[in-house]
């Protein structure tokens, strides 16, 4: 080989180097124009490339989902358990944070039955509908797999806790929970808020698992009781004493308060909150000196116009005439001996959040006096003797009761 040939050959071998230098120069100019340092950029790219090759693959932690390629549905084993194909392999996908009834898992259904008293036949229907709905919603659809946690069992089978995302952004778990075909079981700070909202909406609408076949007026057992409590007694009001210190006139003053105790028990566990109200009135008897007219009754040895003692029949008739006259005089002046009335209607709203709820409705404190004068007992003041009560849930009245002593 001649020198010229070597030079030509050498020149020929150097051409690629010149071409690369030209390309590098063009790339550098582009980076400079873009405001980047070419050398710094190349060093960073090289470092990232090495890091990607050396760093082991880690599953995404809960709460920080990792987006993976589009997933293909292979088999729907349960509403919340699906076999999928992605990245050239198969995996068992469990929809995170939710649980759906199963036709195979008797333990799961038994827990749902204990917690919500959902009959097994209803759970079987929900389980079948959940599988059917997943197949219908995913058939022919392009879904992205969001993985929260990826593990491998002893049989080297990949298991994923995650979700499937539709093109419009909704998730499969959200759709199942919204339809009442699954419930949220992992109520932790990491549980997505949209799942909590979806379950609350399904409960309020009584869809799927939350269906209550009882009419609203038959879902609750309600009872009530009436009580009057003595708060304070003043026993020291003695106004007259006889020669032997016997009491001729005394008064005992009470401070009292009436109450209505109401108990509400749901016949089945509550799957949602129920708003309602209690509408009640206290029944009051107002006594203004009842039997006080007997104090001035005729003495036992009174005589008639003929000077002879009155017979018992005559004394009784005289007493009736006197009482009638006294009642007439009091009525004409607006002072009835005894008058029964109802206090103003009171409405108290409530929310049922548990299976058993107990409430106490209180009256105002009232004064009542029991007196004795010349051997005759009489009462003055207000006495709460009963109540009228209505219990409403939503727009339905579920209990109505009247009580009088």
C-alpha positions in Angstrom: 0.0 0.0 0.0 1.5 3.4 -1.1 1.7 6.5 1.2 -1.0 8.1 -1.0 -3.2 5.0 -0.5 -2.6 5.1 3.3 -3.4 8.8 3.3 -6.5 8.3 1.2 -7.5 5.4 3.5 -6.8 7.4 6.5 -8.7 10.3 5.1 -11.5 7.9 4.3 -11.5 6.6 7.9 -11.6 10.2 9.3 -14.7 11.2 7.4 -17.1 9.7 9.9 -15.4 11.6 12.7 -15.9 14.8 10.8 -19.5 14.0 10.2 -20.0 13.3 13.9 -18.3 16.5 14.9 -20.6 18.4 12.5 -23.6 16.8 14.0 -22.4 17.5 17.5 -21.7 21.1 16.5 -25.3 21.5 15.2 -26.8 19.9 18.3 -24.7 22.1 20.5 -25.9 25.2 18.6 -29.5 24.1 19.1 -29.0 23.6 22.8 -27.2 27.0 23.1 -30.1 28.7 21.3 -32.5 26.9 23.7 -30.6 28.3 26.7 -28.9 25.0 27.7 -25.3 24.2 28.4 -24.5 21.3 25.9 -21.8 19.7 28.0 -24.0 19.8 31.2 -26.9 18.4 29.3 -24.9 15.5 27.9 -23.5 14.7 31.3 -26.9 14.7 32.9 -28.3 12.4 30.2 -25.4 10.0 30.7 -25.9 9.9 34.5 -29.7 9.3 34.1 -29.1 6.5 31.7 -26.7 4.7 34.1 -29.1 5.2 37.0 -32.0 3.7 35.0 -29.9 0.6 34.3 -28.6 0.1 37.8 -31.7 1.1 39.9 -34.0 -1.8 40.8 -37.7 -1.5 39.9 -39.8 -0.6 42.9 -43.6 -0.9 43.2 -45.5 2.3 43.8 -46.4 3.0 47.4 -50.1 3.4 48.3 -51.2 7.0 47.6 -48.7 7.5 44.9 -50.0 5.5 42.0 -47.8 4.5 39.0 -49.4 4.6 35.6 -48.8 1.5 33.5 -49.6 0.6 29.9 -53.1 -0.2 28.8 -54.4 -3.4 30.3 -56.4 -6.2 28.7 -59.1 -7.9 30.7 -58.7 -11.7 30.6 -61.2 -12.9 33.2 -63.5 -11.3 35.8 -63.3 -13.6 38.8 -65.2 -11.2 41.2 -66.4 -7.7 41.1 -63.1 -6.5 42.7 -60.8 -9.2 41.4 -59.8 -9.3 37.7 -57.1 -11.2 35.7 -55.4 -8.7 33.4 -52.6 -8.8 30.8 -50.1 -6.0 30.6 -46.4 -5.6 29.8 -46.5 -9.1 28.2 -47.5 -10.9 31.3 -50.6 -11.7 33.3 -51.5 -10.5 36.8 -54.3 -10.7 39.4 -55.6 -7.2 39.9 -57.5 -6.4 43.1 -59.3 -3.1 43.0 -57.8 -1.2 45.9 -59.8 0.0 48.9 -63.1 -1.8 47.9 -64.7 -5.1 48.5 -67.4 -6.8 46.5 -69.5 -9.9 47.5 -68.4 -13.2 46.1 -70.2 -16.4 45.1 -67.2 -18.4 46.4 -66.1 -16.6 49.5 -68.5 -17.6 52.3 -66.4 -15.9 54.9 -66.7 -12.6 53.2 -70.4 -12.9 52.7 -70.8 -13.9 56.4 -69.0 -10.8 57.5 -71.2 -8.6 55.3 -74.3 -10.4 56.7 -73.2 -9.8 60.3 -72.3 -6.2 59.6 -75.2 -5.1 57.5 -77.7 -8.1 57.8 -77.7 -8.5 54.1 -79.4 -11.9 53.3 -77.2 -14.4 51.5 -79.6 -14.6 48.5 -79.2 -10.8 48.1 -75.4 -11.1 48.3 -75.5 -13.7 45.6 -77.5 -11.3 43.4 -75.0 -8.5 44.1 -72.0 -10.7 43.3 -73.5 -11.8 40.0 -74.4 -8.3 39.0 -70.9 -7.0 39.9 -69.2 -9.5 37.6 -71.8 -8.8 34.9 -71.3 -5.0 35.2 -67.5 -5.3 35.1 -67.6 -7.3 31.9 -70.1 -4.9 30.4 -68.1 -1.8 31.3 -64.7 -3.1 30.2 -65.6 -5.0 27.1 -63.9 -3.4 24.1 -62.7 -0.5 26.2 -59.2 1.0 26.4 -58.2 1.0 30.1 -55.1 2.2 31.9 -53.8 0.3 34.9 -53.0 2.3 38.0 -50.9 0.3 40.4 -50.6 1.2 44.1 -48.8 -2.0 45.1 -47.2 -4.8 43.1 -46.2 -8.1 44.8 -45.3 -11.7 43.7 -46.7 -14.7 45.6 -44.9 -18.0 46.1 -46.0 -19.3 42.7 -44.4 -16.3 41.1 -47.8 -14.9 40.2 -47.9 -11.1 40.0 -50.5 -9.5 42.2 -51.5 -5.8 41.9 -53.5 -3.6 44.2 -54.7 -0.8 41.9 -57.5 0.4 39.7 -58.5 0.6 36.1 -59.0 4.0 34.6 -61.4 4.7 31.7 -60.5 7.2 29.0 -62.8 9.8 30.4 -61.0 9.6 33.8 -63.4 7.7 35.9 -62.2 4.5 37.7 -63.7 1.0 37.8 -63.7 1.0 41.6 -65.7 4.2 41.7 -68.3 2.9 39.2 -68.8 -0.3 41.3 -69.1 1.6 44.6 -71.5 4.2 43.0 -73.7 1.3 41.8 -73.8 -0.3 45.3 -72.0 -3.4 44.0 -69.0 -2.9 46.3 -68.2 -1.1 49.5 -65.2 0.8 50.8 -63.3 -1.3 53.3 -60.0 0.4 53.9 -61.1 3.7 55.4 -57.6 5.0 55.9 -56.1 8.5 55.3 -55.0 7.1 51.9 -58.5 6.1 50.8 -59.4 8.3 47.9 -62.1 10.8 48.7 -64.0 10.1 45.5 -64.6 6.5 46.8 -66.0 7.8 50.1 -68.3 10.2 48.2 -69.5 7.4 45.9 -70.4 5.1 48.8 -72.2 7.8 50.6 -74.2 8.6 47.5 -75.0 4.9 47.0 -76.1 4.5 50.6 -78.4 7.5 50.4 -79.9 6.2 47.2 -80.1 2.7 48.6 -78.5 1.0 45.6 -77.3 -2.5 45.5 -75.9 -3.6 48.9 -77.7 -0.7 50.6 -81.2 -1.6 49.4 -83.7 -1.8 52.2 -86.8 -3.7 51.2 -88.8 -2.5 54.2 -91.1 0.5 53.7 -89.8 3.5 55.6 -92.6 3.5 58.1 -91.7 -0.1 59.1 -88.0 0.3 59.4 -88.1 1.7 63.0 -89.5 0.6 66.3 -90.3 3.7 68.5 -91.5 3.9 72.1 -91.9 6.7 74.5 -92.5 7.3 78.3 -93.6 10.2 80.4 -92.1 11.3 83.7 -92.3 14.2 86.1 -89.3 14.9 88.3 -89.3 16.9 91.5 -86.4 19.3 91.4 -86.9 21.1 94.8 -89.5 21.1 97.6 -90.2 23.9 100.1 -91.9 22.2 103.1 -91.6 25.1 105.7 -94.6 27.2 104.8 -96.9 26.9 107.8 -99.3 29.7 108.2 -101.6 28.8 111.1 -101.2 26.6 114.2 -103.8 25.7 116.8 -103.5 26.0 120.5 -101.8 22.6 120.7 -99.5 23.6 117.8 -101.5 21.5 115.4 -101.3 22.7 111.8 -104.4 24.4 110.6 -103.0 25.8 107.3 -99.8 24.8 105.5 -98.4 24.8 102.0 -95.8 22.6 100.3 -94.3 24.2 97.2 -92.7 22.0 94.5 -90.5 22.8 91.6 -91.0 20.1 88.9 -90.0 19.3 85.4 -91.7 16.9 82.9 -89.9 14.8 80.4 -90.6 12.6 77.4 -88.1 9.7 76.9 -88.0 8.5 73.3 -86.3 5.4 72.0 -85.8 4.7 68.3 -84.4 1.4 67.1 -83.9 0.4 63.5 -85.0 -3.1 62.6 -82.0 -3.5 60.3 -78.5 -1.9 60.6 -78.4 1.6 59.2 -76.7 1.9 55.8 -77.2 5.6 55.7 -78.1 8.6 57.9 -81.8 9.4 58.4 -83.0 12.9 59.1 -86.2 13.5 61.0 -88.0 15.6 63.5 -90.1 15.2 66.7 -93.2 17.3 67.1 -94.6 17.3 70.6 -96.8 19.2 73.0 -97.0 18.9 76.8 -100.5 18.6 78.3 -100.9 20.9 81.4 -103.6 21.1 84.0 -103.7 24.4 85.7 -105.3 24.3 89.1 -106.4 27.5 90.9 -107.5 26.5 94.3 -109.3 23.2 93.5 -111.6 22.2 96.3 -110.9 25.5 98.1 -114.6 26.2 98.3 -115.0 23.3 100.7 -113.2 25.3 103.4 -116.4 27.4 103.9 -118.7 24.4 103.8 -121.6 24.2 106.2 -120.7 22.8 109.6 -121.7 19.2 110.3 -124.4 20.3 112.8 -126.0 23.0 110.7 -129.8 23.3 111.1 -132.6 24.1 108.7 -135.2 26.8 108.8 -137.2 24.7 111.2 -134.4 24.5 113.7 -133.8 20.8 113.1 -130.4 19.4 112.1 -130.0 18.8 108.4 -130.1 15.3 107.1 -127.1 13.9 105.2 -129.0 14.2 101.9 -129.8 17.9 102.7 -126.2 18.6 103.5 -124.9 17.0 100.3 -127.4 18.9 98.2 -126.4 22.2 99.9 -122.8 21.4 99.2 -123.5 20.7 95.5 -125.4 23.9 95.1 -122.6 25.9 96.7 -120.0 24.3 94.5 -122.0 25.0 91.4 -122.4 28.6 92.4 -118.7 29.0 93.2 -117.7 27.3 89.8 -120.1 29.6 88.0 -118.7 32.7 89.7 -115.1 31.6 88.9 -115.9 30.8 85.3 -117.6 34.2 84.8 -114.5 36.0 86.0 -112.1 33.7 84.0 -110.8 31.8 87.0 -111.7 28.2 86.5 -111.1 25.8 89.3 -109.1 23.4 87.0 -108.3 23.9 83.4 -106.5 21.5 81.0 -104.6 22.8 78.0 -101.8 22.0 75.6 -98.6 24.0 75.5 -97.3 25.3 72.2 -96.0 22.9 69.6 -92.3 22.2 69.7 -90.3 20.7 66.8 -86.9 19.2 67.4 -84.8 17.9 64.4 -82.6 14.9 64.7 -80.4 12.7 62.6 -80.2 8.9 63.1 -76.6 7.7 62.7 -76.7 4.5 64.7 -79.1 1.6 65.1 -80.3 2.7 68.5 -81.0 6.3 69.4 -82.4 7.6 72.7 -83.5 11.2 73.3 -85.1 13.1 76.2 -87.5 16.1 75.6 -87.8 18.4 78.6 -90.5 20.8 79.7 -89.9 24.2 81.4 -89.6 24.1 85.2 -93.0 24.7 86.8 -94.3 25.5 90.3 -97.0 23.5 92.0 -98.4 24.0 95.5 -100.1 21.4 97.7 -102.1 23.1 100.5 -104.1 22.1 103.5 -106.5 24.4 105.3 -109.0 23.5 108.0 -108.5 19.9 107.1 -109.2 20.4 103.4 -106.6 19.6 100.8 -106.4 21.7 97.6 -103.8 22.4 94.9 -102.6 25.4 93.0 -100.3 25.9 90.1 -99.5 23.9 86.9 -99.3 20.2 86.7 -97.9 18.5 83.5 -100.1 15.5 83.0 -99.2 14.1 79.6 -98.0 14.8 76.0 -98.8 14.4 72.3 -95.9 13.1 70.2 -95.2 12.6 66.6 -91.9 11.2 65.2 -91.2 11.9 61.6 -88.4 10.3 59.4 -88.0 12.2 56.2 -91.6 13.0 55.1 -93.1 9.9 56.8 -94.6 9.8 60.2 -93.3 6.6 61.9 -94.8 7.0 65.4 -97.7 8.9 67.0 -98.7 8.7 70.6 -100.9 10.5 73.2 -100.5 10.0 76.9 -102.5 11.5 79.8 -102.4 10.8 83.5 
